[in-house]
Amino acid sequence: MYKWLILLSMVYSMEISEGILKAYDSVKDKYPEEQGVVYFLHDQFKEIPYFLNWCEGPHCTRNDIIDTYTMSRLGDKETIDRTPEIFLKDWCRDKKRYKYNGYSFRTFGWCGEYEMSFCTLLTLMGYKCKVYQNISHVTTKIWLDGYEMDVDNTFNTIEMREIDSSYEEWKVDYGIGREKYWYNKTVSESVDKVKSINVDNYFVLRMAYNNNN
């Protein structure tokens, strides 16, 4: 408790990747020694509310989300994709901007939006990763020299498997689906934009206590 009081008494700005690593460092004993920060970040993402996109009718509940900044329904304007820059800027805010059925939250998305943001953050932290599409679903795959780590932030799974392909072959295999190239192009274009997002010690504290959603 005392170290957090000291931390909060010295509020300063840092890049988002530094903030994540600082939060992880404070709780890393809870995670596996190998790739612990991936598990830590997954714990944060699996709690982010899921709202389907690219749909019509009653299943498109994201249209009924309330933006408390404007006190209006999001409606059709949120049929646009929440790129990593949008998704993560909202995630880093002190205030929970959105509300749905009485539940407040900072950011939201669906599988493609989760994984683009997740992969962008991992890229900033030095990982080799890609967004992988399996027809109607998307996960993040991480290269680990002869192994790959498959992270699914929607269904809360992490799998490790041995692979035979070279890195050059692996990095261009984006799976099956018409959006697979767009997902990875968006990640590539988002890295510098997300790097410029600054956070503070309050963000670090929220992450350490897994209360950043």
C-alpha positions as CSV (number, residue, x, y, z in Angstrom):
1,M,0.0,0.0,0.0
2,Y,2.8,2.5,0.9
3,K,4.5,2.0,-2.4
4,W,1.3,3.0,-4.2
5,L,0.9,6.1,-2.1
6,I,4.4,7.1,-3.0
7,L,3.8,6.3,-6.6
8,L,0.6,8.4,-6.8
9,S,2.4,11.3,-5.0
10,M,4.8,11.6,-8.0
11,V,2.4,11.6,-11.0
12,Y,4.1,12.0,-14.3
13,S,3.4,11.2,-17.9
14,M,4.9,8.2,-19.7
15,E,4.3,6.3,-23.0
16,I,1.5,3.7,-22.8
17,S,4.0,0.7,-23.2
18,E,6.0,2.0,-20.3
19,G,2.9,2.3,-18.2
20,I,1.9,-1.3,-19.0
21,L,5.3,-2.6,-18.2
22,K,5.4,-0.7,-14.9
23,A,2.1,-2.1,-13.9
24,Y,3.1,-5.6,-14.8
25,D,6.4,-5.3,-12.9
26,S,4.4,-4.6,-9.7
27,V,2.4,-7.8,-10.0
28,K,4.6,-10.1,-12.1
29,D,4.9,-12.7,-9.3
30,K,1.3,-13.7,-10.2
31,Y,2.3,-14.6,-13.8
32,P,4.4,-17.2,-15.6
33,E,8.1,-16.4,-15.8
34,E,8.0,-16.9,-19.6
35,Q,5.9,-14.3,-21.5
36,G,4.3,-13.1,-18.3
37,V,3.5,-9.7,-19.7
38,V,1.4,-11.3,-22.5
39,Y,-0.7,-13.1,-19.8
40,F,-1.0,-9.8,-17.9
41,L,-2.2,-7.8,-20.8
42,H,-4.6,-10.6,-21.8
43,D,-6.1,-10.3,-18.3
44,Q,-6.8,-6.7,-19.0
45,F,-8.3,-7.2,-22.4
46,K,-10.5,-10.2,-21.6
47,E,-12.6,-7.8,-19.3
48,I,-13.3,-5.2,-22.0
49,P,-16.9,-5.3,-23.0
50,Y,-17.7,-7.0,-26.3
51,F,-20.1,-5.3,-28.7
52,L,-20.6,-6.8,-32.2
53,N,-19.9,-4.6,-35.3
54,W,-20.6,-4.9,-39.0
55,C,-24.2,-6.0,-38.4
56,E,-27.8,-4.8,-38.6
57,G,-30.9,-5.2,-36.4
58,P,-31.3,-6.1,-32.7
59,H,-27.9,-7.7,-32.4
60,C,-26.1,-4.4,-33.0
61,T,-26.4,-3.3,-29.4
62,R,-23.3,-1.1,-29.7
63,N,-25.6,1.4,-31.4
64,D,-27.4,1.8,-28.1
65,I,-24.3,2.6,-26.1
66,I,-24.5,6.1,-24.4
67,D,-21.5,8.4,-24.9
68,T,-21.5,10.3,-21.5
69,Y,-19.4,13.1,-23.1
70,T,-22.3,14.0,-25.4
71,M,-25.1,12.3,-23.5
72,S,-26.3,10.7,-26.8
73,R,-26.6,7.3,-28.3
74,L,-23.7,6.3,-30.5
75,G,-26.0,5.1,-33.2
76,D,-24.6,4.6,-36.7
77,K,-21.4,6.6,-36.1
78,E,-20.0,3.6,-34.2
79,T,-20.5,1.2,-37.1
80,I,-17.0,2.6,-38.0
81,D,-14.1,0.5,-36.8
82,R,-12.5,1.3,-33.5
83,T,-8.9,1.3,-34.6
84,P,-6.2,0.9,-32.0
85,E,-5.7,4.6,-31.7
86,I,-9.5,5.1,-30.9
87,F,-9.8,1.9,-28.8
88,L,-6.7,2.6,-26.6
89,K,-7.2,6.3,-26.2
90,D,-10.5,5.6,-24.6
91,W,-9.0,2.7,-22.6
92,C,-6.4,5.1,-21.1
93,R,-8.9,7.8,-20.0
94,D,-9.5,8.4,-16.3
95,K,-13.2,8.6,-16.8
96,K,-15.4,5.8,-18.0
97,R,-16.9,7.4,-21.1
98,Y,-19.5,4.9,-22.2
99,K,-22.6,3.4,-20.6
100,Y,-24.9,0.5,-21.6
101,N,-27.8,-0.8,-19.5
102,G,-26.5,1.0,-16.4
103,Y,-23.0,-0.4,-16.8
104,S,-20.1,2.0,-17.3
105,F,-16.9,1.3,-19.2
106,R,-13.9,3.0,-20.8
107,T,-13.7,1.2,-24.1
108,F,-15.3,-1.6,-26.0
109,G,-15.0,-3.6,-29.2
110,W,-15.3,-6.9,-30.9
111,C,-12.7,-9.6,-31.7
112,G,-11.0,-7.7,-34.6
113,E,-10.8,-4.5,-32.6
114,Y,-9.5,-6.3,-29.5
115,E,-6.8,-8.1,-31.4
116,M,-5.6,-5.1,-33.5
117,S,-5.1,-3.1,-30.3
118,F,-3.5,-6.1,-28.5
119,C,-1.1,-6.8,-31.3
120,T,-0.2,-3.1,-31.6
121,L,0.7,-2.9,-27.9
122,L,2.8,-6.1,-28.1
123,T,4.6,-4.7,-31.1
124,L,5.5,-1.6,-29.1
125,M,6.9,-3.9,-26.4
126,G,9.1,-5.7,-28.9
127,Y,7.1,-8.8,-29.7
128,K,6.7,-10.2,-33.3
129,C,3.0,-10.7,-33.7
130,K,0.1,-10.7,-36.2
131,V,-3.6,-10.6,-36.3
132,Y,-4.9,-14.0,-37.5
133,Q,-8.3,-14.5,-39.1
134,N,-10.2,-17.8,-39.1
135,I,-13.1,-16.9,-41.3
136,S,-15.4,-15.1,-38.8
137,H,-13.1,-14.9,-35.8
138,V,-9.8,-13.2,-35.1
139,T,-7.0,-13.9,-32.6
140,T,-3.4,-12.7,-32.0
141,K,-0.5,-14.9,-32.8
142,I,3.0,-14.3,-31.4
143,W,6.3,-15.6,-32.8
144,L,8.5,-17.3,-30.2
145,D,11.3,-18.9,-32.2
146,G,9.8,-22.2,-33.3
147,Y,6.7,-21.8,-31.3
148,E,3.7,-19.6,-31.5
149,M,1.4,-18.3,-28.8
150,D,-2.2,-17.9,-29.9
151,V,-4.1,-15.4,-27.7
152,D,-7.9,-15.1,-28.0
153,N,-9.1,-12.1,-26.0
154,T,-12.8,-12.8,-26.8
155,F,-13.0,-16.4,-25.5
156,N,-10.2,-16.1,-22.9
157,T,-7.8,-18.7,-24.2
158,I,-4.0,-18.8,-24.7
159,E,-2.4,-21.7,-26.5
160,M,1.2,-22.5,-27.2
161,R,2.1,-24.7,-30.1
162,E,5.2,-25.8,-31.9
163,I,5.5,-24.7,-35.6
164,D,7.7,-25.9,-38.5
165,S,7.7,-22.8,-40.7
166,S,10.3,-20.1,-40.8
167,Y,9.6,-16.7,-39.5
168,E,9.4,-15.3,-43.0
169,E,6.7,-17.8,-43.9
170,W,4.9,-17.4,-40.6
171,K,4.7,-13.6,-40.6
172,V,2.7,-13.5,-43.9
173,D,0.2,-16.2,-43.1
174,Y,-2.8,-14.2,-41.9
175,G,-5.3,-17.0,-42.0
176,I,-8.6,-17.1,-44.0
177,G,-10.9,-14.1,-44.4
178,R,-11.4,-11.0,-46.5
179,E,-10.3,-8.6,-43.7
180,K,-7.0,-10.4,-42.8
181,Y,-4.7,-8.0,-44.7
182,W,-6.7,-4.9,-43.5
183,Y,-6.3,-6.0,-39.9
184,N,-2.5,-6.3,-40.1
185,K,-2.1,-3.1,-42.2
186,T,-4.1,-1.3,-39.5
187,V,-1.7,-2.6,-36.8
188,S,1.3,-1.5,-38.8
189,E,-0.1,2.0,-39.4
190,S,-1.2,2.3,-35.7
191,V,2.1,1.6,-33.9
192,D,3.5,5.2,-34.0
193,K,0.0,6.7,-33.3
194,V,-0.4,4.5,-30.2
195,K,3.2,5.1,-29.1
196,S,2.3,8.8,-28.7
197,I,-0.5,8.0,-26.2
198,N,0.6,9.1,-22.8
199,V,-0.6,7.7,-19.5
200,D,0.1,8.4,-15.8
201,N,0.5,6.6,-12.6
202,Y,-3.2,6.4,-12.1
203,F,-3.4,4.3,-15.2
204,V,-0.6,2.1,-13.8
205,L,-2.5,1.7,-10.6
206,R,-5.7,0.7,-12.4
207,M,-3.9,-1.9,-14.4
208,A,-2.1,-3.4,-11.5
209,Y,-5.4,-3.9,-9.7
210,N,-7.1,-5.0,-13.0
211,N,-9.6,-2.2,-12.8
212,N,-9.0,-0.5,-16.1
213,N,-12.2,-1.4,-18.0
